């Protein structure tokens, strides 16, 4: 699930997944962090989700995926669209 809020010069994108699916640590990786795991690790919040918020420039498009333990890659079904193996979001 993706949550968005627009700021003056950026769009804050909150990437959210269920607290227990998949188990273990999960990072969002994409062209905005050079596809480096561990930079944007999702953390638990009180509503039962794991989230991380990333500030992205407005009016841009970004490819991303989630990476879980065991080299398990998965996409976000709520993304704006799928681009090959990646999810894509427009800010």
Backbone as a ProteinNet text record, in pm:
[ID]
protein_1_A
[PRIMARY]
XXXXXXXXXXXXXXXXXXXXXXXXXXXXXXXXXXXXXXXXXXXXXXXXXXXXXXXXXXXXXXXXXXXXXXXXXXXXXXXXXXXXXXXXXXX
[TERTIARY]
84.6	0	89.2	49.8	125.3	40.7	101.9	37.2	118.1	51.6	120.6	78.3	173.4	141.8	235.8	178	253.5	307.7	435.4	501.3	532.3	596.8	629.5	715.4	824	918.2	927.3	846.3	857.7	722.8	720.8	607	659.3	599	635.6	557.1	628.8	567.1	591.8	485.1	496.9	464.8	564	549.9	503.3	396	337.8	303.9	334.3	299.3	248.4	180	134.8	252.5	227.8	333.1	402.3	330.7	388.2	404.2	374.9	383.1	463	576.1	646.4	718.4	758	828.6	969.7	1023.4	1161	1171.9	1294.7	1315.9	1281.5	1228.8	1193.8	1243.1	1305	1347.7	1273.5	1249.3	1204.5	1330.2	1348.8	1466.6	1417.8	1488.9	1447.4	1551.2	1513.7	1608	1639.2	1554.3	1576.1	1681.4	1719.8	1826.6	1929.7	1942.3	2039	2021.8	1898.1	1865	1946.7	1974.5	2053.3	1962.2	1960.8	1881.5	1935.4	1846.4	1886.2	1883.1	1875	1868.4	1730.2	1625.9	1487.9	1419.5	1448.8	1390.7	1256.7	1156.8	1024.8	1024.7	964.3	957.5	812.7	789.4	651.5	590.9	461.3	388.9	267.1	203.5	97.5	-24.6	-48.4	-169.2	-153.2	-41.5	-23	45.2	97.4	169.8	317.5	399.8	539.8	550.6	619.5	626.1	763.6	787	898.9	854.2	893.7	857.2	980.6	965.1	1073.8	1027.2	1110.1	1080.7	1133.5	1044	1082	1046.2	1124	1091.7	952.9	883.7	751.2	762.2	655.6	642	753.4	784.4	883	822.8	890.4	846.4	961.4	929.4	1033.7	995.7	1094.7	1079	1123.3	1052.9	1089.4	1035.5	1088.7	1040.7	1069.7	1014.6	1046.6	1142.6	1233.4	1326.6	1317.2	1277.4	1262.8	1377.1	1381.1	1482.4	1478.3	1593.6	1602.2	1601.7	1636.7	1642.6	1506.7	1398.7	1261.9	1220	1207.7	1165.2	1015.4	945.2	803.6	763.1	650.4	600.3	486.7	449.6	339.1	220.1	114.9	-3	-74.1	-48.2	-113.1	-31.3	79.6	162.6	83.4	130.4	61.8	57.4	162.9	161.6	286.8	289.8	405	486.2	617.2	706.1	806.4	773.4	857.5	849.1	963.4	961.9	939.7	931.7	925.4	789.2	762.3	649.2	694.8	599.7	634.7	537.4	592.9	512.6	542.8	437	449.9	418.6	503.1	484.7	410.8
-117	0	123.4	224.4	349	463.8	546.2	666.1	784.6	891.9	1007.9	1135	1226.5	1361.9	1457	1562.9	1657	1768.7	1797	1908.2	2014.3	2120.6	2228.1	2177.9	2108.2	2066.2	1915	1839.6	1694.5	1629	1500	1416.7	1313.3	1306.8	1206.6	1080.1	974	844.9	753.4	702.1	603.7	467.7	380.6	243.2	161.7	85.4	11.6	-131.1	-224.6	-365.4	-420.2	-534.7	-594.9	-626.3	-625.7	-644.5	-779.7	-882.9	-1017.2	-1086.6	-1017.4	-1080.9	-994.7	-1037.8	-1159.7	-1140.3	-1250.2	-1238.5	-1184	-1127.9	-1078.6	-937.7	-887.2	-750	-734.3	-615.2	-581.8	-440.8	-422.5	-290.3	-256.6	-126.2	-82.4	-35.5	-88.1	-53.6	-6.2	91.1	144.4	236.9	299.1	389.2	512	541.5	656.6	629.5	503.5	472.6	377.4	385.2	302.9	153.8	110.6	-31.2	-93	-13.7	-60.5	-103.8	-232.5	-277.9	-219.9	-202.7	-156.7	-6	69.8	215.7	258	197.7	228.5	101.6	64.3	-54.9	-18.8	-101.7	-76.7	-111.8	-22.8	-38.7	-55.2	-132.7	-152.6	-22.6	-7.6	104	47.7	129.1	81.3	25.5	65	18.3	-120.2	-188.3	-323.6	-333.1	-222.3	-223.5	-196.3	-229	-185.1	-79.3	30.5	141.2	206.1	278.2	370	482.3	605.1	720.6	773.2	801	850.4	979.2	1083.1	1207.9	1197.6	1216	1209.1	1340.5	1380	1503.9	1494.7	1608.9	1612.7	1595.9	1541.6	1523.4	1437.2	1328	1232	1092	996.9	858.3	771.3	672.5	589.6	442.3	358.1	212.8	166.3	66	12.9	-128.5	-198	-329	-339.6	-441.8	-474.1	-592.6	-591.6	-703.2	-750.9	-877.4	-937.9	-1035.9	-1088	-1187.2	-1304.2	-1365.2	-1480	-1441.9	-1315.9	-1266.3	-1279.7	-1253.5	-1260.2	-1121.4	-1103.9	-978.5	-983.6	-870.9	-865.4	-722.1	-710.4	-581	-531.1	-407.6	-343.9	-336.7	-410.2	-414	-279.1	-188.3	-57.1	46.7	5.2	97.8	151.8	263.5	324.5	230.4	156.2	48.4	-37.5	-147	-236.6	-210.8	-209.6	-182	-297.7	-399	-518.9	-584	-614	-679.9	-582.7	-453.8	-353	-288.1	-237	-148.5	-7.8	80.1	217.3	311.7	422.5	525.8	660.4	741.8	877.3	974.6	1074.8	1168.7	1293.8
0	0	0	-74.5	-81.8	-27.8	54.1	105.1	54.9	14.3	-41.4	29.9	46.9	89.9	16	-36.6	-118.5	-31.1	-49.2	18.2	-87.4	-46.1	-138.9	-255.4	-226.1	-329	-346.7	-273.4	-281.8	-258.4	-281.8	-244.2	-145.6	-28.6	70.9	38.9	8.3	-22.3	96.6	154.8	261.2	202.2	205	158.9	278.9	264.3	376.4	335.2	424.9	405.3	538.6	536.7	663	755.1	883.7	983.8	973.9	931.6	938	803.2	694.3	562.8	467.1	423.4	461.9	595.4	659.6	787.6	768.2	875	872.4	816.9	810.3	763.7	615.4	581.6	443.1	415.3	298.7	252.8	125	103.5	-27.3	-100.2	-218.8	-299	-435.2	-490.1	-619	-676.9	-786.9	-851.8	-765.7	-667.1	-579.4	-470.9	-450.7	-354.1	-415.9	-548.1	-622.5	-597.8	-571.1	-550.7	-437.1	-333.3	-220.1	-105	-69.7	44.9	174.6	270.4	402.6	420.3	312.5	324.4	371.9	317.3	354.1	404.1	528.1	590.4	653.9	628.7	685.4	833.8	913.5	1058.9	1102.5	1211	1258.5	1311.4	1289.7	1351.9	1423.1	1503.5	1592.6	1521.8	1397.2	1328.2	1265.8	1292.6	1243.6	1108.3	1058.9	932.3	958.1	859.5	857.8	749	779	683.6	682	573.6	563.4	470.2	501.3	419.4	349.1	220.4	137	70.5	75.9	5.8	-136.7	-233.9	-374.6	-443.3	-543.2	-615.1	-678.3	-682.6	-744.7	-895.5	-952.7	-1097.6	-1156.5	-1086.4	-1135.5	-1127.9	-1188.6	-1190.1	-1140.7	-1058.3	-997.3	-998.8	-1030	-1023.5	-885.2	-831.5	-699.8	-685	-585.3	-541.4	-392.8	-330.6	-192.6	-191.4	-96	-78.6	65.7	81.6	214.2	238.2	359.1	396.9	298.9	278.5	189.5	42.1	13	-124.4	-193.8	-118.3	-170	-217	-348.8	-410	-437	-412.8	-447.4	-479.6	-548.2	-593.9	-506.6	-528.9	-457.8	-553	-520.8	-606.6	-614	-519.6	-522.2	-598.1	-658.5	-736.3	-854.5	-909.8	-1023.2	-1142.6	-1166.1	-1263.7	-1248.7	-1321.9	-1321.6	-1447.9	-1434.9	-1547.1	-1553.4	-1632.8	-1633.7	-1497.2	-1435.4	-1305	-1188.7	-1215	-1108.9	-1096.6	-976.8	-955.8	-993.5	-1029.4	-1064.8	-997.4	-946.5	-882.2	-947.9	-959.9	-1013.7	-900.7	-886.2	-774.2	-817.3
[MASK]
+++++++++++++++++++++++++++++++++++++++++++++++++++++++++++++++++++++++++++++++++++++++++++

